[in-house]
Amino acid sequence: MKINQSFALSVMALTVLSLLSGCAMGPNYAKPAVANPASFNIPAGWKMAQPQDADIPSDWWKIFNDTQLNQLEERVVLSNQTLAQKEAALRQARALVQSAEAGLFPTLNGNAAESRNKSSGGAIGLAQGRIYNNFLLNAQASWEPDLWGSVRRTIEANTANYQASASQLAAARLTLQSQLAVDYFQLRADDALTVLLTDTVKAYRQNLDLTNSRMSAGIAAETDVLQAESQLRGAEAQLIDVGVQRGQLEHAIAVLTGVAPSGFSIAPTPLGTDTVQLPISVPSAIVERRPDIAAAERAAAAASAQIGVAKAAFFPTLTLGGATGFQNNSSGALLTQPNAAWSFSPQLSLPIFDGGLRSANLTQAEAAYEGAVANYREVVLEAFQNVEDNLTAASLLTNEIHVQNQAVVAAHKTLNLTEAQYKAGIVGYLNVIVAQTTLLTSKTTEVSLRSRHYVASVQLITALGGGWNASQLPHE
C-alpha cells in the first residue's frame, strides 16, 4: 500500500513539474505588418484631427441634428434581427473560450450504484450459485496535463475568435446604422423631390390651362396644348415614381428597425441643406478604429494559435486517472475502512503512425494563417480606399452643389425670359417646354447632389470607424 501511494505521489509530482516547465508549441503571435501611408489626401477646406479635437462619437448620427434619425438609429440597436443573431454568435464564442479553459483542470465524477446479482452454478469461486447484493460509492478523477500547450493555444485561439466575433458585431452594427442613415437621407431626398414635382405639376397644369385659353382665343396652336399636356403627364408620372421609391425606402427602414413595414411610416420632411465636415485622422489611427479591421486581425491571431495546436499533436500525451471509494455487499457497513478501494492509472500515449494526418493538419493550419494575414492586409487597404473615396466624394460634391445652384438660378432666369417671349409671340411654345424641362432637370439634379453628399458623409463616418475603437474589445 505504501509503495503504491509513494509511486502515485511521485508521478503526480513529476507531472506538476512538467506542467510548470512545459512550453506552448507554435509561434507566438505578433500583429502582421500592413501598408500604412503617412496621410490621406486631404481636400481643401478639410483638416487633420488634432489631439484636442473630439473623436467621432459612438452615436455619430447625432452630428446631423435630426431628431427622427436619432430615434430610428436607437431602434436599430434594440430591435434589428441581424444584430440579434450576431449577439447570439458572440455568446457562443464566449462559451467556447470557457469550454477550452476547462481543459486545464481535472474532471471529477461521483458514482453511487446498487445491484442484486445471481452467479452461475457453474461459476468458479466462492460466489458459485449465490444471490448477493453489491453496493458501490466512489469518486473518479481524470486529468490530462497540458504539457505541450495544446490547451493553452486552443484557449488563445478561442479568445481571439471571441474578440473577432465582438468586432464582427460592432462592424454589423455600424453597417446597419450606416445603411439606415443612407436610406433615411435618400427618403428625405424623395420628400424634397415630391415637393418639387408637386409644385411643378401645379405650374404645368396652370400652363396647360393658359395654353388652352390661348388656343380658344386663336393665339396658340393645338400642338402647343398637346405639348403642354404631354409635359404635365410626364411630371405626374415622375411624381408617382418618386412615391414608389419612397415607399420602398420606408419599408427598408422598417425592417432595419425590426418592425413590420405595414405598420410603419415616416412623416414627409424634405432633405436639409446642411453639410458635415469631420477632422480626418492619420491612416495608422484608422487601423485601430475600424471593427472590420479588428475582426480580420483577431482572425489572424486565432489562426496563429491553431498552428501551436497542430504542432502539439506530434508529442506524447499523459493522462492521469484514478478512483477511490467503497464497495461491499451490505449497505450498512459500506463506509468502513475494510471496504475502501482505490486505483491510480497514469497512461502515456505516444503517436507513432497516422498516415500523415498530423502533418497535413499542420500544413493546413499554417496555410490558414497565411490566408488570414493576407485577408487582414486586404481589409486594411480597402479601409484606406474607403476613406479616400468618400473624402473625395464629399469634397467634390460640395463644390458641385455650389455650381449646380448657379445652374438652377440661370435656368429660372431663362424660363422667365422664355415665357415672356412666348406671351409676346416672339418664340414658340416648344421653347417654353425646353426651358421648363431644363429648370426641372437642374432642380432635380441639385436634390440628387445634396442626397449624395449626405450619403458620402455617412459613408465617410463609417470608413473612419463610426466612433468605435479597438479598446472596446473584450478581454479574458
Secondary structure as a PSIPRED ss2 file (coil, helix, strand):
# PSIPRED VFORMAT (PSIPRED V4.0)

   1 M C   1.000  0.000  0.000
   2 K H   0.000  1.000  0.000
   3 I H   0.000  1.000  0.000
   4 N H   0.000  1.000  0.000
   5 Q H   0.000  1.000  0.000
   6 S H   0.000  1.000  0.000
   7 F H   0.000  1.000  0.000
   8 A H   0.000  1.000  0.000
   9 L H   0.000  1.000  0.000
  10 S H   0.000  1.000  0.000
  11 V H   0.000  1.000  0.000
  12 M H   0.000  1.000  0.000
  13 A H   0.000  1.000  0.000
  14 L H   0.000  1.000  0.000
  15 T H   0.000  1.000  0.000
  16 V H   0.000  1.000  0.000
  17 L H   0.000  1.000  0.000
  18 S H   0.000  1.000  0.000
  19 L H   0.000  1.000  0.000
  20 L H   0.000  1.000  0.000
  21 S H   0.000  1.000  0.000
  22 G C   1.000  0.000  0.000
  23 C C   1.000  0.000  0.000
  24 A C   1.000  0.000  0.000
  25 M C   1.000  0.000  0.000
  26 G C   1.000  0.000  0.000
  27 P C   1.000  0.000  0.000
  28 N C   1.000  0.000  0.000
  29 Y C   1.000  0.000  0.000
  30 A C   1.000  0.000  0.000
  31 K C   1.000  0.000  0.000
  32 P C   1.000  0.000  0.000
  33 A C   1.000  0.000  0.000
  34 V C   1.000  0.000  0.000
  35 A C   1.000  0.000  0.000
  36 N C   1.000  0.000  0.000
  37 P C   1.000  0.000  0.000
  38 A C   1.000  0.000  0.000
  39 S C   1.000  0.000  0.000
  40 F C   1.000  0.000  0.000
  41 N C   1.000  0.000  0.000
  42 I C   1.000  0.000  0.000
  43 P C   1.000  0.000  0.000
  44 A C   1.000  0.000  0.000
  45 G C   1.000  0.000  0.000
  46 W C   1.000  0.000  0.000
  47 K C   1.000  0.000  0.000
  48 M E   0.000  0.000  1.000
  49 A C   1.000  0.000  0.000
  50 Q C   1.000  0.000  0.000
  51 P C   1.000  0.000  0.000
  52 Q C   1.000  0.000  0.000
  53 D C   1.000  0.000  0.000
  54 A C   1.000  0.000  0.000
  55 D C   1.000  0.000  0.000
  56 I C   1.000  0.000  0.000
  57 P C   1.000  0.000  0.000
  58 S C   1.000  0.000  0.000
  59 D C   1.000  0.000  0.000
  60 W H   0.000  1.000  0.000
  61 W H   0.000  1.000  0.000
  62 K H   0.000  1.000  0.000
  63 I H   0.000  1.000  0.000
  64 F H   0.000  1.000  0.000
  65 N C   1.000  0.000  0.000
  66 D C   1.000  0.000  0.000
  67 T H   0.000  1.000  0.000
  68 Q H   0.000  1.000  0.000
  69 L H   0.000  1.000  0.000
  70 N H   0.000  1.000  0.000
  71 Q H   0.000  1.000  0.000
  72 L H   0.000  1.000  0.000
  73 E H   0.000  1.000  0.000
  74 E H   0.000  1.000  0.000
  75 R H   0.000  1.000  0.000
  76 V H   0.000  1.000  0.000
  77 V H   0.000  1.000  0.000
  78 L H   0.000  1.000  0.000
  79 S H   0.000  1.000  0.000
  80 N C   1.000  0.000  0.000
  81 Q H   0.000  1.000  0.000
  82 T H   0.000  1.000  0.000
  83 L H   0.000  1.000  0.000
  84 A H   0.000  1.000  0.000
  85 Q H   0.000  1.000  0.000
  86 K H   0.000  1.000  0.000
  87 E H   0.000  1.000  0.000
  88 A H   0.000  1.000  0.000
  89 A H   0.000  1.000  0.000
  90 L H   0.000  1.000  0.000
  91 R H   0.000  1.000  0.000
  92 Q H   0.000  1.000  0.000
  93 A H   0.000  1.000  0.000
  94 R H   0.000  1.000  0.000
  95 A H   0.000  1.000  0.000
  96 L H   0.000  1.000  0.000
  97 V H   0.000  1.000  0.000
  98 Q H   0.000  1.000  0.000
  99 S H   0.000  1.000  0.000
 100 A H   0.000  1.000  0.000
 101 E H   0.000  1.000  0.000
 102 A H   0.000  1.000  0.000
 103 G H   0.000  1.000  0.000
 104 L H   0.000  1.000  0.000
 105 F C   1.000  0.000  0.000
 106 P C   1.000  0.000  0.000
 107 T E   0.000  0.000  1.000
 108 L E   0.000  0.000  1.000
 109 N E   0.000  0.000  1.000
 110 G E   0.000  0.000  1.000
 111 N E   0.000  0.000  1.000
 112 A E   0.000  0.000  1.000
 113 A E   0.000  0.000  1.000
 114 E E   0.000  0.000  1.000
 115 S E   0.000  0.000  1.000
 116 R E   0.000  0.000  1.000
 117 N E   0.000  0.000  1.000
 118 K E   0.000  0.000  1.000
 119 S C   1.000  0.000  0.000
 120 S C   1.000  0.000  0.000
 121 G C   1.000  0.000  0.000
 122 G C   1.000  0.000  0.000
 123 A C   1.000  0.000  0.000
 124 I C   1.000  0.000  0.000
 125 G C   1.000  0.000  0.000
 126 L C   1.000  0.000  0.000
 127 A C   1.000  0.000  0.000
 128 Q C   1.000  0.000  0.000
 129 G C   1.000  0.000  0.000
 130 R C   1.000  0.000  0.000
 131 I E   0.000  0.000  1.000
 132 Y E   0.000  0.000  1.000
 133 N E   0.000  0.000  1.000
 134 N E   0.000  0.000  1.000
 135 F E   0.000  0.000  1.000
 136 L E   0.000  0.000  1.000
 137 L E   0.000  0.000  1.000
 138 N E   0.000  0.000  1.000
 139 A E   0.000  0.000  1.000
 140 Q E   0.000  0.000  1.000
 141 A E   0.000  0.000  1.000
 142 S E   0.000  0.000  1.000
 143 W E   0.000  0.000  1.000
 144 E C   1.000  0.000  0.000
 145 P C   1.000  0.000  0.000
 146 D C   1.000  0.000  0.000
 147 L C   1.000  0.000  0.000
 148 W C   1.000  0.000  0.000
 149 G C   1.000  0.000  0.000
 150 S H   0.000  1.000  0.000
 151 V H   0.000  1.000  0.000
 152 R H   0.000  1.000  0.000
 153 R H   0.000  1.000  0.000
 154 T H   0.000  1.000  0.000
 155 I H   0.000  1.000  0.000
 156 E H   0.000  1.000  0.000
 157 A H   0.000  1.000  0.000
 158 N H   0.000  1.000  0.000
 159 T H   0.000  1.000  0.000
 160 A H   0.000  1.000  0.000
 161 N H   0.000  1.000  0.000
 162 Y H   0.000  1.000  0.000
 163 Q H   0.000  1.000  0.000
 164 A H   0.000  1.000  0.000
 165 S H   0.000  1.000  0.000
 166 A H   0.000  1.000  0.000
 167 S H   0.000  1.000  0.000
 168 Q H   0.000  1.000  0.000
 169 L H   0.000  1.000  0.000
 170 A H   0.000  1.000  0.000
 171 A H   0.000  1.000  0.000
 172 A H   0.000  1.000  0.000
 173 R H   0.000  1.000  0.000
 174 L H   0.000  1.000  0.000
 175 T H   0.000  1.000  0.000
 176 L H   0.000  1.000  0.000
 177 Q H   0.000  1.000  0.000
 178 S H   0.000  1.000  0.000
 179 Q H   0.000  1.000  0.000
 180 L H   0.000  1.000  0.000
 181 A H   0.000  1.000  0.000
 182 V H   0.000  1.000  0.000
 183 D H   0.000  1.000  0.000
 184 Y H   0.000  1.000  0.000
 185 F H   0.000  1.000  0.000
 186 Q H   0.000  1.000  0.000
 187 L H   0.000  1.000  0.000
 188 R H   0.000  1.000  0.000
 189 A H   0.000  1.000  0.000
 190 D H   0.000  1.000  0.000
 191 D H   0.000  1.000  0.000
 192 A H   0.000  1.000  0.000
 193 L H   0.000  1.000  0.000
 194 T H   0.000  1.000  0.000
 195 V H   0.000  1.000  0.000
 196 L H   0.000  1.000  0.000
 197 L H   0.000  1.000  0.000
 198 T H   0.000  1.000  0.000
 199 D H   0.000  1.000  0.000
 200 T H   0.000  1.000  0.000
 201 V H   0.000  1.000  0.000
 202 K H   0.000  1.000  0.000
 203 A H   0.000  1.000  0.000
 204 Y H   0.000  1.000  0.000
 205 R H   0.000  1.000  0.000
 206 Q H   0.000  1.000  0.000
 207 N H   0.000  1.000  0.000
 208 L H   0.000  1.000  0.000
 209 D H   0.000  1.000  0.000
 210 L H   0.000  1.000  0.000
 211 T H   0.000  1.000  0.000
 212 N H   0.000  1.000  0.000
 213 S H   0.000  1.000  0.000
 214 R H   0.000  1.000  0.000
 215 M H   0.000  1.000  0.000
 216 S H   0.000  1.000  0.000
 217 A C   1.000  0.000  0.000
 218 G C   1.000  0.000  0.000
 219 I C   1.000  0.000  0.000
 220 A C   1.000  0.000  0.000
 221 A C   1.000  0.000  0.000
 222 E H   0.000  1.000  0.000
 223 T H   0.000  1.000  0.000
 224 D H   0.000  1.000  0.000
 225 V H   0.000  1.000  0.000
 226 L H   0.000  1.000  0.000
 227 Q H   0.000  1.000  0.000
 228 A H   0.000  1.000  0.000
 229 E H   0.000  1.000  0.000
 230 S H   0.000  1.000  0.000
 231 Q H   0.000  1.000  0.000
 232 L H   0.000  1.000  0.000
 233 R H   0.000  1.000  0.000
 234 G H   0.000  1.000  0.000
 235 A H   0.000  1.000  0.000
 236 E H   0.000  1.000  0.000
 237 A H   0.000  1.000  0.000
 238 Q H   0.000  1.000  0.000
 239 L H   0.000  1.000  0.000
 240 I H   0.000  1.000  0.000
 241 D H   0.000  1.000  0.000
 242 V H   0.000  1.000  0.000
 243 G H   0.000  1.000  0.000
 244 V H   0.000  1.000  0.000
 245 Q H   0.000  1.000  0.000
 246 R H   0.000  1.000  0.000
 247 G H   0.000  1.000  0.000
 248 Q H   0.000  1.000  0.000
 249 L H   0.000  1.000  0.000
 250 E H   0.000  1.000  0.000
 251 H H   0.000  1.000  0.000
 252 A H   0.000  1.000  0.000
 253 I H   0.000  1.000  0.000
 254 A H   0.000  1.000  0.000
 255 V H   0.000  1.000  0.000
 256 L H   0.000  1.000  0.000
 257 T C   1.000  0.000  0.000
 258 G C   1.000  0.000  0.000
 259 V C   1.000  0.000  0.000
 260 A C   1.000  0.000  0.000
 261 P H   0.000  1.000  0.000
 262 S H   0.000  1.000  0.000
 263 G H   0.000  1.000  0.000
 264 F C   1.000  0.000  0.000
 265 S C   1.000  0.000  0.000
 266 I C   1.000  0.000  0.000
 267 A C   1.000  0.000  0.000
 268 P C   1.000  0.000  0.000
 269 T C   1.000  0.000  0.000
 270 P C   1.000  0.000  0.000
 271 L C   1.000  0.000  0.000
 272 G C   1.000  0.000  0.000
 273 T C   1.000  0.000  0.000
 274 D C   1.000  0.000  0.000
 275 T C   1.000  0.000  0.000
 276 V C   1.000  0.000  0.000
 277 Q C   1.000  0.000  0.000
 278 L C   1.000  0.000  0.000
 279 P C   1.000  0.000  0.000
 280 I E   0.000  0.000  1.000
 281 S C   1.000  0.000  0.000
 282 V C   1.000  0.000  0.000
 283 P H   0.000  1.000  0.000
 284 S H   0.000  1.000  0.000
 285 A H   0.000  1.000  0.000
 286 I H   0.000  1.000  0.000
 287 V H   0.000  1.000  0.000
 288 E H   0.000  1.000  0.000
 289 R H   0.000  1.000  0.000
 290 R C   1.000  0.000  0.000
 291 P H   0.000  1.000  0.000
 292 D H   0.000  1.000  0.000
 293 I H   0.000  1.000  0.000
 294 A H   0.000  1.000  0.000
 295 A H   0.000  1.000  0.000
 296 A H   0.000  1.000  0.000
 297 E H   0.000  1.000  0.000
 298 R H   0.000  1.000  0.000
 299 A H   0.000  1.000  0.000
 300 A H   0.000  1.000  0.000
 301 A H   0.000  1.000  0.000
 302 A H   0.000  1.000  0.000
 303 A H   0.000  1.000  0.000
 304 S H   0.000  1.000  0.000
 305 A H   0.000  1.000  0.000
 306 Q H   0.000  1.000  0.000
 307 I H   0.000  1.000  0.000
 308 G H   0.000  1.000  0.000
 309 V H   0.000  1.000  0.000
 310 A H   0.000  1.000  0.000
 311 K H   0.000  1.000  0.000
 312 A H   0.000  1.000  0.000
 313 A C   1.000  0.000  0.000
 314 F C   1.000  0.000  0.000
 315 F C   1.000  0.000  0.000
 316 P C   1.000  0.000  0.000
 317 T E   0.000  0.000  1.000
 318 L E   0.000  0.000  1.000
 319 T E   0.000  0.000  1.000
 320 L E   0.000  0.000  1.000
 321 G E   0.000  0.000  1.000
 322 G E   0.000  0.000  1.000
 323 A E   0.000  0.000  1.000
 324 T E   0.000  0.000  1.000
 325 G E   0.000  0.000  1.000
 326 F E   0.000  0.000  1.000
 327 Q E   0.000  0.000  1.000
 328 N E   0.000  0.000  1.000
 329 N C   1.000  0.000  0.000
 330 S C   1.000  0.000  0.000
 331 S C   1.000  0.000  0.000
 332 G C   1.000  0.000  0.000
 333 A C   1.000  0.000  0.000
 334 L C   1.000  0.000  0.000
 335 L C   1.000  0.000  0.000
 336 T C   1.000  0.000  0.000
 337 Q H   0.000  1.000  0.000
 338 P H   0.000  1.000  0.000
 339 N H   0.000  1.000  0.000
 340 A E   0.000  0.000  1.000
 341 A E   0.000  0.000  1.000
 342 W E   0.000  0.000  1.000
 343 S E   0.000  0.000  1.000
 344 F E   0.000  0.000  1.000
 345 S E   0.000  0.000  1.000
 346 P E   0.000  0.000  1.000
 347 Q E   0.000  0.000  1.000
 348 L E   0.000  0.000  1.000
 349 S E   0.000  0.000  1.000
 350 L C   1.000  0.000  0.000
 351 P C   1.000  0.000  0.000
 352 I C   1.000  0.000  0.000
 353 F C   1.000  0.000  0.000
 354 D C   1.000  0.000  0.000
 355 G C   1.000  0.000  0.000
 356 G C   1.000  0.000  0.000
 357 L H   0.000  1.000  0.000
 358 R H   0.000  1.000  0.000
 359 S H   0.000  1.000  0.000
 360 A H   0.000  1.000  0.000
 361 N H   0.000  1.000  0.000
 362 L H   0.000  1.000  0.000
 363 T H   0.000  1.000  0.000
 364 Q H   0.000  1.000  0.000
 365 A H   0.000  1.000  0.000
 366 E H   0.000  1.000  0.000
 367 A H   0.000  1.000  0.000
 368 A H   0.000  1.000  0.000
 369 Y H   0.000  1.000  0.000
 370 E H   0.000  1.000  0.000
 371 G H   0.000  1.000  0.000
 372 A H   0.000  1.000  0.000
 373 V H   0.000  1.000  0.000
 374 A H   0.000  1.000  0.000
 375 N H   0.000  1.000  0.000
 376 Y H   0.000  1.000  0.000
 377 R H   0.000  1.000  0.000
 378 E H   0.000  1.000  0.000
 379 V H   0.000  1.000  0.000
 380 V H   0.000  1.000  0.000
 381 L H   0.000  1.000  0.000
 382 E H   0.000  1.000  0.000
 383 A H   0.000  1.000  0.000
 384 F H   0.000  1.000  0.000
 385 Q H   0.000  1.000  0.000
 386 N H   0.000  1.000  0.000
 387 V H   0.000  1.000  0.000
 388 E H   0.000  1.000  0.000
 389 D H   0.000  1.000  0.000
 390 N H   0.000  1.000  0.000
 391 L H   0.000  1.000  0.000
 392 T H   0.000  1.000  0.000
 393 A H   0.000  1.000  0.000
 394 A H   0.000  1.000  0.000
 395 S H   0.000  1.000  0.000
 396 L H   0.000  1.000  0.000
 397 L H   0.000  1.000  0.000
 398 T H   0.000  1.000  0.000
 399 N H   0.000  1.000  0.000
 400 E H   0.000  1.000  0.000
 401 I H   0.000  1.000  0.000
 402 H H   0.000  1.000  0.000
 403 V H   0.000  1.000  0.000
 404 Q H   0.000  1.000  0.000
 405 N H   0.000  1.000  0.000
 406 Q H   0.000  1.000  0.000
 407 A H   0.000  1.000  0.000
 408 V H   0.000  1.000  0.000
 409 V H   0.000  1.000  0.000
 410 A H   0.000  1.000  0.000
 411 A H   0.000  1.000  0.000
 412 H H   0.000  1.000  0.000
 413 K H   0.000  1.000  0.000
 414 T H   0.000  1.000  0.000
 415 L H   0.000  1.000  0.000
 416 N H   0.000  1.000  0.000
 417 L H   0.000  1.000  0.000
 418 T H   0.000  1.000  0.000
 419 E H   0.000  1.000  0.000
 420 A H   0.000  1.000  0.000
 421 Q H   0.000  1.000  0.000
 422 Y H   0.000  1.000  0.000
 423 K H   0.000  1.000  0.000
 424 A C   1.000  0.000  0.000
 425 G C   1.000  0.000  0.000
 426 I C   1.000  0.000  0.000
 427 V C   1.000  0.000  0.000
 428 G C   1.000  0.000  0.000
 429 Y H   0.000  1.000  0.000
 430 L H   0.000  1.000  0.000
 431 N H   0.000  1.000  0.000
 432 V H   0.000  1.000  0.000
 433 I H   0.000  1.000  0.000
 434 V H   0.000  1.000  0.000
 435 A H   0.000  1.000  0.000
 436 Q H   0.000  1.000  0.000
 437 T H   0.000  1.000  0.000
 438 T H   0.000  1.000  0.000
 439 L H   0.000  1.000  0.000
 440 L H   0.000  1.000  0.000
 441 T H   0.000  1.000  0.000
 442 S H   0.000  1.000  0.000
 443 K H   0.000  1.000  0.000
 444 T H   0.000  1.000  0.000
 445 T H   0.000  1.000  0.000
 446 E H   0.000  1.000  0.000
 447 V H   0.000  1.000  0.000
 448 S H   0.000  1.000  0.000
 449 L H   0.000  1.000  0.000
 450 R H   0.000  1.000  0.000
 451 S H   0.000  1.000  0.000
 452 R H   0.000  1.000  0.000
 453 H H   0.000  1.000  0.000
 454 Y H   0.000  1.000  0.000
 455 V H   0.000  1.000  0.000
 456 A H   0.000  1.000  0.000
 457 S H   0.000  1.000  0.000
 458 V H   0.000  1.000  0.000
 459 Q H   0.000  1.000  0.000
 460 L H   0.000  1.000  0.000
 461 I H   0.000  1.000  0.000
 462 T H   0.000  1.000  0.000
 463 A H   0.000  1.000  0.000
 464 L C   1.000  0.000  0.000
 465 G C   1.000  0.000  0.000
 466 G C   1.000  0.000  0.000
 467 G C   1.000  0.000  0.000
 468 W C   1.000  0.000  0.000
 469 N C   1.000  0.000  0.000
 470 A H   0.000  1.000  0.000
 471 S H   0.000  1.000  0.000
 472 Q H   0.000  1.000  0.000
 473 L C   1.000  0.000  0.000
 474 P C   1.000  0.000  0.000
 475 H C   1.000  0.000  0.000
 476 E C   1.000  0.000  0.000
